[in-house]
Amino acid sequence: MSQSPLPPSVLPPVGETELELLSSRAATVIERLRDRVFAPGTSKRLQLSFTVRKAAQMVGRTEKTIREAEDDGRLPVAEKDAETGRRTGYALSDINRMRQVFGTLPHRADTDEAAVIAVQSFKGGVGKSTVVCHMAQYFALKGYRVCVIDCDSQASTTSMFGLNPDVDVDDEDETLYPFFRHGGPKSLHYALRATYWPGIAMIPANLGLYDAEYEFAARMVREDAFVLDRLRDGIDSIKDQFDIILLDPPPALGMISLSVLRAANALIIPAPPNNIDFASTAHFLKMMNATLGDLAEAGGARDYRFVKILATKMNDNKSAHVAIKRMMDAVFPQDMLQAVLKDSAEIDNATANLHTVYELTGAQTRTETHRRCRAYLDAVGREVELLIRKSWPSHHAGLRKEGLL
């Protein structure tokens, strides 16, 4: 028996006023969350500290060598605890100073091209920004010079690096938006800013960046130039300062995403092993192939050093995840990263406080959950690092010595 529709008085239409109220309430929730994380007068700082044993491992020298360099003045004398006389620990900036003194910084040669890696997907919720932030910090811990460019107006990566997009970032001066505008700056130097992580610079984003989509559309109508290579030109203007540039694009096939595809020389595609996301990845690859083909006819072909699919949010306890991951390995045998970023409460808990797993300190790093999660992240970082180094001729001799080439 069919039911009669509810009278209009029970389900009133949702008009502009109601939508405005809904938007206002949502903004209030976001504001309260950000007030908790971005307390007035505070700024995010890196609290990591490394023992001399860990420092020796990171630098590639012995503890004795480090102590001798401190004694002979090549390195500053480490601070010591007044009661125990032991070193209080080294900051990442201290580690990089040691690497510089001992010649173990892993920088590319000037003749090597910087790796410009887009972590790209046309679907949200796949761990894109999580991968960008953790990879950037993995590379920084290794001593690389890293730039993170947030191309997504949702600005998740910007927030993770301690900036409140609504307060700390001016879309008129400090995002990609001015660069995309007609008659904008000639280089991206104006938007580069240091972060609290030694070795990582970034170009932040905020909601105003979304207007760049309209700017692109307008420019394509009135200009003969191939404007989708504007971002590539901008990256060319700053890449001599960096070894690795990571791009975090919007999860949609828009003008900015197309610009990212044109600017990158390598792609990482995060894909959780479930039916919907696996199908989305297949559609993404098909659309990307067709779109890049069309763009190649207009602005020239674009080749990538590598394109790899990264299984994210993997849960070994879910039989469906295991089955689909097996299918992904079979369908993409040469294209999957061997490392898998597994689902972890450690990442969720850290992200809730706008931290990464690499930033956690103290007792929370001594749990088995943390160690497992850190191992997953390190495995991803190592595999991508190897792909990057293989693209740098200056690193080939070292890779052969390590048995990796």
MIVEX-384855 format. One line per field, with one value per residue (C-alpha): residue in one letter; residue number from 1; y, x, z. Coordinates in steps of 0.1 Angstrom, whole numbers, plus 5000, padded with zeros to 4 digits. Each point is the difference from the previous one (the first is absolute). Example, Ala and Ser with C-alpha at 12.3 -4.5 7.8 and 13.67 -1.06 7.14 Angstrom:
// MIVEX-384855
code: [a,s]
pos: [1,2]
Y: [4955,5034]
X: [5123,5014]
Z: [5078,4993]
***
This chain:
// MIVEX-384855
code: [m,s,q,s,p,l,p,p,s,v,l,p,p,v,g,e,t,e,l,e,l,l,s,s,r,a,a,t,v,i,e,r,l,r,d,r,v,f,a,p,g,t,s,k,r,l,q,l,s,f,t,v,r,k,a,a,q,m,v,g,r,t,e,k,t,i,r,e,a,e,d,d,g,r,l,p,v,a,e,k,d,a,e,t,g,r,r,t,g,y,a,l,s,d,i,n,r,m,r,q,v,f,g,t,l,p,h,r,a,d,t,d,e,a,a,v,i,a,v,q,s,f,k,g,g,v,g,k,s,t,v,v,c,h,m,a,q,y,f,a,l,k,g,y,r,v,c,v,i,d,c,d,s,q,a,s,t,t,s,m,f,g,l,n,p,d,v,d,v,d,d,e,d,e,t,l,y,p,f,f,r,h,g,g,p,k,s,l,h,y,a,l,r,a,t,y,w,p,g,i,a,m,i,p,a,n,l,g,l,y,d,a,e,y,e,f,a,a,r,m,v,r,e,d,a,f,v,l,d,r,l,r,d,g,i,d,s,i,k,d,q,f,d,i,i,l,l,d,p,p,p,a,l,g,m,i,s,l,s,v,l,r,a,a,n,a,l,i,i,p,a,p,p,n,n,i,d,f,a,s,t,a,h,f,l,k,m,m,n,a,t,l,g,d,l,a,e,a,g,g,a,r,d,y,r,f,v,k,i,l,a,t,k,m,n,d,n,k,s,a,h,v,a,i,k,r,m,m,d,a,v,f,p,q,d,m,l,q,a,v,l,k,d,s,a,e,i,d,n,a,t,a,n,l,h,t,v,y,e,l,t,g,a,q,t,r,t,e,t,h,r,r,c,r,a,y,l,d,a,v,g,r,e,v,e,l,l,i,r,k,s,w,p,s,h,h,a,g,l,r,k,e,g,l,l]
pos: [1,2,3,4,5,6,7,8,9,10,11,12,13,14,15,16,17,18,19,20,21,22,23,24,25,26,27,28,29,30,31,32,33,34,35,36,37,38,39,40,41,42,43,44,45,46,47,48,49,50,51,52,53,54,55,56,57,58,59,60,61,62,63,64,65,66,67,68,69,70,71,72,73,74,75,76,77,78,79,80,81,82,83,84,85,86,87,88,89,90,91,92,93,94,95,96,97,98,99,100,101,102,103,104,105,106,107,108,109,110,111,112,113,114,115,116,117,118,119,120,121,122,123,124,125,126,127,128,129,130,131,132,133,134,135,136,137,138,139,140,141,142,143,144,145,146,147,148,149,150,151,152,153,154,155,156,157,158,159,160,161,162,163,164,165,166,167,168,169,170,171,172,173,174,175,176,177,178,179,180,181,182,183,184,185,186,187,188,189,190,191,192,193,194,195,196,197,198,199,200,201,202,203,204,205,206,207,208,209,210,211,212,213,214,215,216,217,218,219,220,221,222,223,224,225,226,227,228,229,230,231,232,233,234,235,236,237,238,239,240,241,242,243,244,245,246,247,248,249,250,251,252,253,254,255,256,257,258,259,260,261,262,263,264,265,266,267,268,269,270,271,272,273,274,275,276,277,278,279,280,281,282,283,284,285,286,287,288,289,290,291,292,293,294,295,296,297,298,299,300,301,302,303,304,305,306,307,308,309,310,311,312,313,314,315,316,317,318,319,320,321,322,323,324,325,326,327,328,329,330,331,332,333,334,335,336,337,338,339,340,341,342,343,344,345,346,347,348,349,350,351,352,353,354,355,356,357,358,359,360,361,362,363,364,365,366,367,368,369,370,371,372,373,374,375,376,377,378,379,380,381,382,383,384,385,386,387,388,389,390,391,392,393,394,395,396,397,398,399,400,401,402,403,404,405]
Y: [5000,5033,5028,5035,5026,5021,5034,5030,5012,4970,5002,5037,5008,5007,5035,5023,5012,4964,4992,5031,4990,4965,5014,5024,4971,4979,5029,5004,4964,5003,5033,4983,4971,5024,5021,4969,4991,5035,5016,5037,5009,4964,4986,4965,4988,4968,4983,4971,4993,4973,4982,4999,4963,5009,5031,4978,4977,5029,5017,4969,5004,4984,5015,5004,5020,5024,5005,5006,5027,5016,4999,5015,5028,4987,4996,5021,4983,4982,5013,4977,4993,5018,4971,4969,5016,4983,5016,5013,4990,5014,5019,4992,5032,4987,4967,5019,5021,4967,4987,5032,4997,4963,5004,4976,5022,4981,5030,4995,5014,5033,4979,4979,5012,5004,4974,5016,4975,5004,4978,5000,4985,5013,4986,5014,4979,4978,5014,5025,5027,4974,4986,5034,5012,4967,4997,5036,4994,4966,5018,5028,4975,4986,5034,5009,5035,4997,5024,4992,5019,4998,5003,4990,5028,4977,5007,4968,4999,5037,4993,4970,5022,5023,5028,5010,5005,5026,5021,4993,4999,5029,4987,5033,4997,4966,4972,4989,5022,5032,4980,4985,5034,5019,5022,4982,4996,4985,4975,4982,5015,5024,4971,4979,4999,4980,4975,4989,4969,5005,4993,5005,5031,5003,5020,5000,5000,5012,5002,5030,4977,4985,5033,4989,4976,5029,5019,4972,4997,5038,4999,4971,5020,5032,4987,4980,4987,4965,5012,4965,5000,5031,4979,4981,5033,5012,4968,5004,5034,4985,4964,5008,5004,4966,4963,4989,5020,4984,5012,4995,5006,5002,4967,5010,5003,5037,5026,4999,4962,5000,5026,4977,4971,5022,5013,4967,4976,4971,4988,4982,4988,4991,4973,4983,4963,5001,4997,5036,5014,4973,5009,5037,4993,4982,5029,5025,4982,4998,5037,5010,4982,5015,5035,5000,4988,5029,5025,4986,5010,5036,5005,4972,4965,4994,4970,4989,4984,4977,4995,4978,4989,5000,4978,5022,4993,4963,4978,4965,4988,5008,4971,5024,5022,4970,4987,5034,5007,4966,5011,5033,4982,4978,5028,5024,4977,5026,5031,4993,5011,4970,5020,5003,5028,4981,5013,5012,5017,5016,5021,5009,5010,5021,5017,5009,5023,5011,4980,4973,4967,5013,5029,4979,4999,4985,4970,4999,4989,4970,4981,4971,5018,5029,4978,4981,5032,5016,4969,5002,5037,4995,4972,5023,5027,4977,4986,5034,5013,4972,5008,5037,4991,4977,5031,5019,4990,5014,4974,4970,4992,5000,4978,4975,5000,4993,4973,5019,5005]
X: [5000,5015,5004,4987,5028,5007,4982,5022,4999,5019,5028,5005,5022,5036,5008,5029,4994,5001,5031,5017,4992,5014,5032,5003,4996,5026,5024,4995,5010,5031,5009,4997,5022,5026,4999,5009,5029,5012,4999,5007,5037,5012,5017,5008,5035,5019,5008,5021,5033,5025,5026,5036,4995,4970,5018,5029,4976,4983,5033,5018,5029,5010,4993,5038,5002,4973,5017,5033,4985,4985,5034,5019,4974,4986,4967,4986,5003,4968,4980,5002,4977,5014,4994,5009,5025,4983,4991,4965,4994,5004,4973,4995,5019,5030,4998,5000,5030,5019,4990,5014,5033,5004,4988,4971,4971,4981,4993,4998,5027,4993,4999,4972,4964,4979,4973,4966,4975,4963,4980,4970,4965,4966,4983,5002,5005,5028,5028,5014,5010,5012,5024,5013,5007,5016,5021,5012,5011,5016,5021,5009,5011,5023,5015,4984,4989,4962,4973,4963,4975,4964,4978,4968,4977,4990,5035,5004,5037,5004,4982,5022,5030,4987,4983,4964,4989,4973,5024,5036,4997,4991,4986,5009,5037,5010,4983,5002,4971,5019,5023,4971,4985,5005,5031,5010,5035,5027,5012,4987,5026,4975,4979,5028,5002,5021,4984,5008,5016,5036,5004,4963,4986,4964,4975,4968,4963,4967,4964,5008,5021,4968,4995,5030,4977,4980,5031,5013,4968,5000,5036,4994,4973,5021,5036,5017,5027,4997,4990,5000,5038,5000,5006,5028,5017,4996,5016,5029,5006,5007,5010,5037,4997,4985,5006,4964,4968,4967,4967,4967,4973,4962,4981,4982,5006,5003,5024,5023,5001,5008,5027,5015,5000,5019,5025,5009,5027,4988,4967,4990,4963,4986,4973,4983,4992,4963,4975,4991,5035,5015,4974,5008,5037,4992,4978,5027,5027,4977,4990,5036,5012,4973,5004,5038,4997,4977,5023,5030,4985,4996,5031,5024,5004,5008,5021,5004,5030,4977,4963,4992,4968,5002,4975,4988,4978,5006,4985,5014,4971,4974,4998,4987,5031,5023,4981,5000,5036,5009,4980,5018,5033,4989,4986,5028,5030,5027,4981,4993,5023,5011,4995,4965,4986,4978,4971,5012,4984,5034,4996,4964,5009,5029,4980,4972,5026,5015,5031,5017,5013,5036,4993,4989,5024,5002,4981,4977,5029,5008,4968,4998,4973,5024,5029,4978,4986,5035,5012,4972,5008,5038,4995,4980,5026,5029,4984,4992,5034,5016,4979,5011,5037,4999,4989,5031,5032,5022,4986,5005,5035,4987,4971,5022,5023,4968,4989,4969,5008]
Z: [5000,4989,5025,4993,4998,5030,5000,4991,5036,5012,4973,4992,4971,5007,4987,5000,5036,5013,4980,5013,5036,4993,4985,5030,5025,4982,5000,5037,5006,4978,5018,5034,4989,4986,5031,5020,4977,4991,5034,5000,5004,4992,4969,4991,5009,4993,5033,4986,5018,4990,5021,4989,4989,4979,4986,4990,4981,4983,4990,4989,5024,5033,5034,5005,4968,5012,5034,4983,4978,5030,5018,4971,4993,4967,5018,5029,5034,5008,5030,5030,5030,5030,5023,4979,4976,4971,4967,5001,4963,4966,4979,4963,4992,5020,4980,4967,5012,5007,4965,4985,5019,4992,4964,5003,4990,4973,4978,4962,4978,4982,4968,5014,4996,5031,5006,4996,5014,4999,5025,4977,5002,4988,5031,5035,5032,4985,5022,4975,5025,5025,4975,4990,5035,5012,4968,5004,5035,4992,4974,5024,5026,4974,4992,4967,4991,4997,4987,5006,4978,5012,4969,5018,5012,5029,5013,5021,4994,5009,5033,5007,4997,5027,4980,5005,4964,5010,5021,4991,4962,4978,4967,4983,5008,5014,4980,4963,4991,4992,4978,4980,4994,4968,5004,5032,5014,4977,5026,5031,5024,5014,5015,5014,5038,5024,5024,5034,4984,4990,4963,4992,4983,4988,4980,5020,4989,5012,4987,4978,4978,4986,4980,4979,4983,4986,4992,4979,4981,4993,4989,4976,4983,4994,4997,4973,5024,5015,5035,5015,5000,5022,5031,4983,4992,5036,5013,4976,5016,5034,4995,5001,5038,5006,4995,5003,4994,5011,4986,5017,4974,5005,4998,4968,4963,4997,4986,5030,5000,4962,5007,5027,4975,4976,5026,5016,4987,5022,5014,5032,4999,5034,4998,5029,4992,4999,4971,4997,5003,4977,4974,5005,4994,4968,4988,5011,4979,4970,5003,5006,4969,4978,5014,4998,4964,4992,5018,4982,4967,5012,5021,4995,5015,5037,5011,5036,5016,5019,5006,5030,5018,5038,5019,5029,5030,4997,5027,5000,5022,4973,4975,4973,5004,4997,4969,4982,5009,4984,4969,4999,5000,4972,4978,5007,5005,4991,5012,5037,5027,5020,5032,5013,5022,5024,5019,5033,5030,5006,4968,5009,5035,4989,4973,5024,5017,4966,5006,4980,5013,4994,5024,5030,5030,5034,5013,4971,4977,5021,4993,4976,4980,4994,4990,4975,4985,4998,4982,4973,4994,4999,4974,4978,5003,4993,4969,4985,5010,4980,4970,5003,5004,4970,4979,5012,4981,5028,5024,4977,5013,5036,4991,4983,5031,5021,4977,4990,4963]
***
